[in-house]
Amino acid sequence: MTLTELRALTRAMIPGLKTDVCSDTLLDSILNAGVRDIATFTQCLPTNKKFNAVADQGNVGNPYILSSVITNFLVAGKGGLYWNRGTVAAPDYFKLNPRTIAWLDANRPNWKDLDSGTPQDYAIDGDNLIVVPAPSASLTNGFWLFYAKSPSSMTVVTQYPFSGTTTEYTHLSMFDMAITYYVRWKAMPMLNKDYIDNYNLAKGLYVNERTEKSYLLKRRPDIDNSEDAAFKGPKIT
């Protein structure tokens, strides 16, 4: 659905959501917030990007700022972060170990004091990307990150969710109703001062719809029904 269609569906499903209660501008903000929430939960916009390694950058005192090196970063993807052990002309990407700050503190107690060298581990702490140890040399496209990108906001009535353009990602259209349920949940305080009793119910409807469609999105019947994936019991002689 386009932004115009999402507005119409949302107002139809929430009769009290009149323009004098919630302007189109405010409604658009809530709709876009719903799209972003779904994209965060489902990681439905997977992508990857290489960025430059800078000598001695990546430690806790001088981390890479994700919003600067990868401006559309939303959440880390399953692929993780790779380090180029080779050169620009002959790249050799090696997957680094994903860690948390707590894990590093417990298992690498000296990690904050390590000299730069060949990266082995990484941690994402908010907007900070920490590499342990920090690289000892600069290298163009030294890092390669797989992640889910942030959806582009709908700002024109002919644009679609997730793409933020006039091109629809048809495989994500199944989330249209979830977007509307998100608005129903978030708009409740505007509609009823005694909304507390129904707040969790509205949230539950949204979460259930989002979860159900996320499952459908991630199904791979082509793999499930392939010969390689078929269950093979022991050979009977």
SERO-4910 file (N, C-alpha, C, O; in steps of 0.05 Angstrom, whole numbers):
BEGIN
 pado doro    nc1    nc2    nc3   cac1   cac2   cac3    cc1    cc2    cc3    oc1    oc2    oc3
  Met    A     17    -24      0      0      0      0     17     25      0     38     26     13
  Thr    A      8     45    -14     22     71    -14     16     85     12     -1     76     28
  Leu    A     30    107     17     24    123     41     -5    132     42    -17    132     63
  Thr    A    -15    140     19    -44    148     18    -62    125     27    -81    130     42
  Glu    A    -56    101     17    -73     78     24    -70     70     53    -89     62     65
  Leu    A    -46     72     63    -42     66     92    -56     86    110    -67     78    130
  Arg    A    -55    111    102    -70    131    117   -100    124    118   -113    124    139
  Ala    A   -111    118     94   -140    112     92   -147     87    108   -167     87    123
  Leu    A   -131     66    106   -137     41    121   -135     46    151   -152     36    166
  Thr    A   -115     61    159   -111     66    188   -135     82    199   -145     75    221
  Arg    A   -143    102    185   -165    118    196   -192    103    195   -209    107    211
  Ala    A   -194     84    175   -218     68    174   -219     48    197   -241     42    208
  Met    A   -196     37    204   -195     18    226   -196     30    254   -202     17    273
  Ile    A   -189     56    255   -190     70    280   -208     95    277   -198    117    272
  Pro    A   -234     91    279   -253    113    272   -248    139    287   -254    160    277
  Gly    A   -237    137    311   -233    162    326   -209    177    318   -204    199    328
  Leu    A   -193    166    300   -168    179    292   -173    200    269   -164    197    247
  Lys    A   -188    220    276   -195    241    257   -171    260    254   -153    260    270
  Thr    A   -172    276    233   -150    294    227   -147    315    248   -125    326    252
  Asp    A   -169    322    262   -166    342    284   -154    330    309   -145    344    327
  Val    A   -153    303    310   -140    289    332   -111    282    325    -93    285    341
  Cys    A   -108    273    300    -81    265    291    -78    274    262    -90    262    244
  Ser    A    -62    294    258    -59    305    231    -45    284    213    -33    265    223
  Asp    A    -46    289    187    -32    271    168     -2    270    174     11    250    172
  Thr    A      9    293    181     37    295    187     45    277    211     65    263    210
  Leu    A     29    279    232     34    262    255     29    233    249     44    216    258
  Leu    A      8    227    234      1    199    227     24    187    211     32    164    215
  Asp    A     35    203    192     57    194    176     81    187    193     95    167    188
  Ser    A     86    202    214    109    197    232    105    170    246    124    155    250
  Ile    A     80    165    255     75    140    269     76    116    250     87     95    257
  Leu    A     66    120    225     68     99    205     97     92    199    105     68    198
  Asn    A    113    112    196    142    107    190    156     95    214    174     79    210
  Ala    A    148    102    238    159     90    262    152     60    263    168     43    271
  Gly    A    128     53    254    119     25    253    136      9    233    144    -13    239
  Val    A    141     21    211    157      8    190    185      3    201    196    -19    197
  Arg    A    196     22    214    223     19    226    223     -2    247    242    -18    248
  Asp    A    203     -4    264    202    -24    285    201    -52    272    214    -70    281
  Ile    A    185    -55    251    183    -81    238    209    -88    225    218   -111    226
  Ala    A    222    -68    212    248    -74    199    269    -82    219    287    -98    214
  Thr    A    268    -70    243    287    -77    264    283   -105    274    302   -120    277
  Phe    A    258   -113    278    251   -139    288    257   -161    268    268   -182    275
  Thr    A    249   -156    243    251   -177    222    278   -177    207    285   -198    195
  Gln    A    292   -155    208    316   -152    192    310   -158    163    324   -173    149
  Cys    A    288   -146    153    278   -153    127    292   -138    104    285   -142     81
  Leu    A    311   -121    111    325   -106     90    355   -112     93    371    -94     98
  Pro    A    363   -137     88    391   -144     91    409   -133     69    400   -131     46
  Thr    A    432   -125     77    451   -114     57    479   -117     69    483   -128     90
  Asn    A    499   -106     55    526   -107     65    542    -84     53    534    -73     33
  Lys    A    563    -76     67    580    -54     57    608    -57     67    613    -66     90
  Lys    A    627    -50     50    655    -49     58    662    -20     66    651     -1     55
  Phe    A    679    -17     86    688      9     93    718      8    101    729    -13    107
  Asn    A    730     31    102    759     33    105    768     27    134    755     36    153
  Ala    A    789     13    137    802      9    163    822     31    166    837     39    148
  Val    A    823     42    191    842     64    197    861     53    219    852     42    239
  Ala    A    887     57    214    907     48    233    901     58    262    897     82    266
  Asp    A    901     39    281    898     45    309    869     54    316    865     62    339
  Gln    A    850     53    298    823     60    304    806     35    308    809     16    293
  Gly    A    790     35    328    772     12    334    772      4    363    755    -12    371
  Asn    A    791     15    378    791      8    407    769     24    421    756     41    410
  Val    A    766     18    447    744     29    462    745     59    463    724     73    465
  Gly    A    769     71    462    772    100    464    769    114    437    766    138    436
  Asn    A    771     98    416    769    110    389    755     90    370    767     80    351
  Pro    A    729     85    375    715     65    359    706     76    332    708    100    327
  Tyr    A    698     59    315    685     67    290    656     75    297    643     60    311
  Ile    A    647     97    286    620    106    291    602     96    268    605    105    245
  Leu    A    585     78    274    569     65    253    553     84    237    551     82    212
  Ser    A    541    104    250    524    123    235    540    140    216    529    154    199
  Ser    A    567    140    219    584    154    201    595    137    178    594    144    155
  Val    A    605    113    186    617     95    165    595     80    149    600     73    126
  Ile    A    572     75    162    550     62    148    524     77    155    512     70    175
  Thr    A    517     96    140    496    115    148    468    103    150    451    113    164
  Asn    A    463     80    136    437     68    137    437     43    155    418     27    153
  Phe    A    456     40    173    458     17    191    434     17    210    427     38    221
  Leu    A    422     -6    213    400     -9    232    408    -29    254    409    -22    278
  Val    A    412    -54    246    422    -74    265    441    -93    250    441    -95    226
  Ala    A    458   -106    266    477   -125    254    463   -149    243    443   -158    254
  Gly    A    472   -159    220    460   -182    208    475   -208    216    495   -207    230
  Lys    A    465   -230    207    476   -256    214    504   -259    203    521   -274    214
  Gly    A    510   -246    180    536   -250    168    559   -239    184    581   -249    183
  Gly    A    554   -218    200    574   -207    218    594   -189    203    589   -178    182
  Leu    A    618   -187    216    639   -169    207    663   -185    197    671   -204    210
  Tyr    A    674   -177    175    698   -190    163    721   -170    162    717   -146    158
  Trp    A    745   -181    165    770   -165    163    786   -175    139    789   -199    135
  Asn    A    796   -156    124    812   -163    100    842   -168    109    856   -149    115
  Arg    A    850   -193    109    877   -200    116    897   -197     93    921   -199     96
  Gly    A    885   -191     70    902   -188     46    908   -160     40    915   -144     57
  Thr    A    905   -153     15    910   -125      5    886   -116    -11    867   -131    -15
  Val    A    887    -91    -20    865    -81    -37    864    -97    -63    843   -104    -73
  Ala    A    888   -103    -74    889   -118   -100    882   -147    -96    872   -160   -115
  Ala    A    889   -159    -73    884   -187    -69    871   -191    -41    884   -199    -22
  Pro    A    845   -184    -39    831   -185    -13    828   -214     -3    825   -233    -19
  Asp    A    830   -217     23    826   -243     36    810   -238     62    821   -233     83
  Tyr    A    783   -239     59    766   -231     82    763   -254    101    757   -277     94
  Phe    A    766   -248    127    766   -267    149    744   -258    168    743   -235    176
  Lys    A    726   -276    176    704   -269    194    714   -266    223    727   -283    234
  Leu    A    707   -243    234    715   -237    262    694   -249    281    671   -254    273
  Asn    A    702   -253    306    684   -265    326    666   -243    338    676   -223    348
  Pro    A    640   -247    337    622   -227    349    622   -230    380    618   -252    390
  Arg    A    626   -208    394    628   -209    423    610   -186    434    600   -169    420
  Thr    A    607   -187    461    595   -165    475    617   -153    493    637   -165    499
  Ile    A    612   -128    503    630   -116    521    633   -133    546    655   -137    557
  Ala    A    611   -144    556    612   -161    580    629   -186    575    644   -194    593
  Trp    A    627   -197    551    643   -221    545    672   -214    545    689   -229    555
  Leu    A    679   -192    532    707   -184    530    718   -178    558    741   -186    564
  Asp    A    703   -165    575    712   -160    602    718   -185    618    737   -187    633
  Ala    A    700   -206    613    703   -231    628    724   -249    617    738   -263    632
  Asn    A    728   -248    590    745   -268    577    771   -256    566    790   -271    561
  Arg    A    771   -230    561    795   -216    552    800   -192    570    798   -169    561
  Pro    A    807   -197    595    808   -175    615    828   -153    607    825   -131    617
  Asn    A    846   -158    589    865   -138    581    859   -126    553    875   -113    541
  Trp    A    834   -131    544    828   -123    516    829    -93    511    835    -84    489
  Lys    A    825    -77    532    825    -48    528    854    -38    526    859    -15    518
  Asp    A    873    -54    534    901    -45    534    918    -58    512    942    -54    511
  Leu    A    906    -73    494    921    -87    473    932    -67    453    919    -47    446
  Asp    A    956    -73    444    967    -58    421    952    -65    396    940    -86    394
  Ser    A    953    -47    376    940    -53    351    954    -77    338    977    -83    343
  Gly    A    939    -90    321    949   -114    308    929   -125    287    918   -109    272
  Thr    A    925   -151    287    906   -163    268    880   -167    283    879   -182    302
  Pro    A    858   -154    274    832   -157    288    823   -186    290    827   -202    271
  Gln    A    812   -193    313    801   -220    317    772   -219    326    756   -236    318
  Asp    A    765   -200    343    738   -198    355    727   -170    349    741   -151    343
  Tyr    A    700   -169    352    687   -143    350    663   -142    368    651   -162    374
  Ala    A    656   -118    376    632   -114    392    617    -89    382    630    -69    374
  Ile    A    591    -89    383    575    -66    375    561    -56    401    546    -71    413
  Asp    A    567    -32    408    557    -20    433    543      6    425    556     27    423
  Gly    A    517      5    420    502     28    411    511     35    383    509     19    364
  Asp    A    522     59    380    531     69    354    561     63    350    573     71    330
  Asn    A    573     50    370    602     45    369    609     17    359    597     -2    369
  Leu    A    627     15    340    638    -10    331    666    -12    342    683      3    335
  Ile    A    670    -32    359    696    -36    372    709    -61    360    697    -82    359
  Val    A    735    -59    353    749    -81    341    773    -87    358    788    -69    367
  Val    A    777   -113    364    798   -122    383    816   -142    370    806   -164    362
  Pro    A    842   -136    367    853   -109    371    847    -91    347    839   -100    326
  Ala    A    852    -66    351    849    -47    329    869    -53    307    891    -63    314
  Pro    A    863    -48    282    882    -54    261    907    -37    263    907    -14    271
  Ser    A    930    -49    256    955    -35    258    962    -19    234    980     -3    234
  Ala    A    946    -23    212    951     -8    188    924      0    175    904    -14    178
  Ser    A    924     22    160    901     31    146    898     14    120    918      5    109
  Leu    A    873      9    112    869     -7     88    842      0     76    821     -1     90
  Thr    A    842      8     51    817     14     37    799    -12     36    809    -33     29
  Asn    A    774     -9     44    755    -31     45    766    -54     63    764    -77     57
  Gly    A    779    -45     85    790    -65    104    769    -81    118    774   -104    126
  Phe    A    746    -69    123    724    -83    137    700    -87    118    696    -72     99
  Trp    A    685   -109    123    662   -115    107    640   -124    127    642   -145    139
  Leu    A    619   -108    130    598   -113    149    572   -121    135    563   -108    116
  Phe    A    560   -142    145    534   -151    136    514   -142    158    517   -148    181
  Tyr    A    493   -129    149    474   -116    168    447   -113    155    443   -118    131
  Ala    A    428   -105    171    401    -98    161    400    -67    161    406    -54    180
  Lys    A    392    -56    138    391    -27    135    365    -16    145    344    -29    147
  Ser    A    366     10    151    342     24    160    324     30    136    334     38    115
  Pro    A    298     27    139    280     34    117    279     64    112    281     80    131
  Ser    A    275     72     88    272    100     81    244    109     87    225     95     81
  Ser    A    241    132     99    214    142    107    197    149     83    208    159     63
  Met    A    172    146     86    152    155     66    147    184     71    138    192     93
  Thr    A    152    201     52    147    230     54    128    240     33    119    263     34
  Val    A    123    224     13    105    231     -9     83    210    -10     87    187     -5
  Val    A     59    219    -17     35    201    -14     36    177    -33     22    157    -29
  Thr    A     53    178    -54     54    156    -73     77    136    -66     81    117    -80
  Gln    A     90    141    -43    112    123    -36    102     99    -19     81    100     -7
  Tyr    A    118     78    -19    112     53     -5    130     50     19    152     61     21
  Pro    A    119     35     39    136     30     63    160     13     56    161     -2     36
  Phe    A    181     15     73    206      1     70    224     12     49    248     18     54
  Ser    A    214     16     24    230     28      3    232     58      6    252     70     -1
  Gly    A    210     71     15    208    100     16    209    112    -12    216    136    -14
  Thr    A    202     97    -32    201    106    -59    174     98    -72    157     87    -58
  Thr    A    171    103    -97    147     95   -111    148     66   -121    131     56   -135
  Thr    A    170     52   -113    173     23   -119    165      7    -95    176     12    -73
  Glu    A    147    -12    -98    139    -28    -76    156    -53    -73    161    -67    -93
  Tyr    A    164    -59    -49    176    -85    -43    153   -104    -38    143   -107    -15
  Thr    A    145   -118    -59    120   -134    -57    122   -156    -36    101   -163    -24
  His    A    145   -167    -31    148   -188    -11    144   -178     17    140   -194     36
  Leu    A    145   -151     21    140   -140     47    113   -128     51    106   -117     72
  Ser    A     96   -130     30     69   -119     32     52   -133     52     32   -123     62
  Met    A     60   -158     60     46   -173     81     46   -158    108     30   -165    125
  Phe    A     64   -139    111     65   -124    136     47   -100    137     48    -85    157
  Asp    A     32    -95    117     15    -71    116     -4    -70    140     -7    -49    153
  Met    A    -16    -93    147    -35    -93    169    -20    -90    196    -30    -77    214
  Ala    A      4   -101    198     20    -97    222     26    -68    226     26    -58    249
  Ile    A     32    -53    205     37    -25    207     13    -10    218     16      7    235
  Thr    A    -10    -18    209    -35     -6    219    -40    -12    248    -48      5    264
  Tyr    A    -34    -37    256    -37    -45    284    -18    -30    302    -24    -24    325
  Tyr    A      6    -24    291     25     -8    306     13     20    313     16     30    335
  Val    A      1     32    293    -12     58    297    -34     56    318    -37     74    335
  Arg    A    -50     35    316    -72     32    335    -61     31    363    -73     43    382
  Trp    A    -39     17    367    -27     15    393    -16     42    403    -21     50    425
  Lys    A      0     55    386     14     79    394     -5    103    396      1    123    410
  Ala    A    -27    102    381    -46    125    381    -66    124    404    -81    143    407
  Met    A    -67    103    419    -87    100    440    -88    124    459   -110    132    466
  Pro    A    -65    134    469    -67    157    487    -80    182    475    -91    198    490
  Met    A    -80    184    448    -93    207    435   -123    204    435   -138    223    434
  Leu    A   -132    179    436   -160    173    432   -176    170    458   -200    176    458
  Asn    A   -163    162    479   -178    156    504   -160    160    528   -139    148    530
  Lys    A   -168    177    545   -152    183    569   -151    158    587   -132    155    603
  Asp    A   -171    140    585   -171    116    601   -163     92    584   -178     72    582
  Tyr    A   -140     95    571   -131     74    552   -116     51    564   -110     32    550
  Ile    A   -108     53    589    -89     34    601    -99      5    598    -83    -13    592
  Asp    A   -125      0    603   -135    -28    603   -131    -41    575   -127    -65    574
  Asn    A   -134    -25    554   -132    -36    527   -105    -33    514   -100    -42    492
  Tyr    A    -87    -20    528    -60    -14    516    -45    -40    510    -35    -43    488
  Asn    A    -44    -58    529    -30    -83    525    -43   -101    504    -30   -116    490
  Leu    A    -70    -99    503    -85   -114    483    -77   -105    455    -72   -121    437
  Ala    A    -76    -79    451    -69    -67    425    -40    -74    418    -34    -80    395
  Lys    A    -23    -73    438      5    -80    433      7   -110    425     22   -117    407
  Gly    A     -8   -127    439     -8   -155    432    -17   -161    404     -6   -178    391
  Leu    A    -37   -147    395    -47   -151    367    -25   -144    347    -20   -158    328
  Tyr    A    -11   -122    353     11   -114    335     34   -135    336     43   -143    315
  Val    A     42   -142    360     65   -161    362     58   -188    349     75   -200    336
  Asn    A     34   -198    353     26   -223    341     26   -222    311     36   -240    297
  Glu    A     16   -200    300     15   -197    271     43   -194    260     50   -206    239
  Arg    A     60   -179    273     88   -176    264    103   -203    265    117   -209    246
  Thr    A     99   -218    286    112   -243    290    103   -264    269    119   -278    257
  Glu    A     77   -265    264     66   -284    245     77   -278    217     85   -296    203
  Lys    A     77   -253    209     86   -246    182    116   -249    180    127   -255    159
  Ser    A    131   -245    202    159   -249    202    166   -278    196    184   -285    182
  Tyr    A    150   -296    208    154   -325    203    149   -331    174    164   -346    162
  Leu    A    127   -320    163    121   -325    135    143   -315    117    150   -327     96
  Leu    A    154   -292    124    175   -280    108    200   -298    106    213   -299     86
  Lys    A    206   -311    129    231   -326    131    228   -355    122    248   -370    122
  Arg    A    204   -363    116    201   -391    106    216   -396     81    218   -378     64
  Arg    A    227   -420     78    240   -428     53    230   -455     44    245   -475     47
  Pro    A    206   -457     34    195   -483     25    212   -496      3    212   -520      1
  Asp    A    226   -479    -12    243   -491    -33    266   -508    -21    273   -528    -32
  Ile    A    276   -498      2    297   -514     16    285   -537     31    295   -559     31
  Asp    A    262   -532     45    250   -553     61    242   -577     44    242   -600     53
  Asn    A    235   -572     19    226   -594      1    248   -604    -18    242   -620    -36
  Ser    A    272   -595    -14    294   -604    -31    303   -632    -22    299   -639      1
  Glu    A    315   -646    -40    325   -673    -33    347   -672    -12    349   -690      5
  Asp    A    363   -651    -13    385   -649      7    374   -645     35    387   -654     54
  Ala    A    351   -632     37    341   -626     64    322   -648     74    314   -647     97
  Ala    A    315   -666     57    296   -687     64    308   -705     86    332   -711     86
  Phe    A    290   -713    104    299   -731    125    306   -758    114    291   -770     99
  Lys    A    330   -767    121    339   -793    111    345   -811    135    364   -806    151
  Gly    A    329   -832    139    333   -851    161    355   -871    155    366   -871    132
  Pro    A    362   -887    174    382   -907    170    375   -927    148    352   -935    145
  Lys    A    394   -935    133    389   -955    112    382   -981    124    396   -991    142
  Ile    A    361   -994    114    352  -1019    124    360  -1041    104    355  -1039     80
  Thr    A    374  -1061    114    383  -1083     96    368  -1109    102    374  -1129     90
***
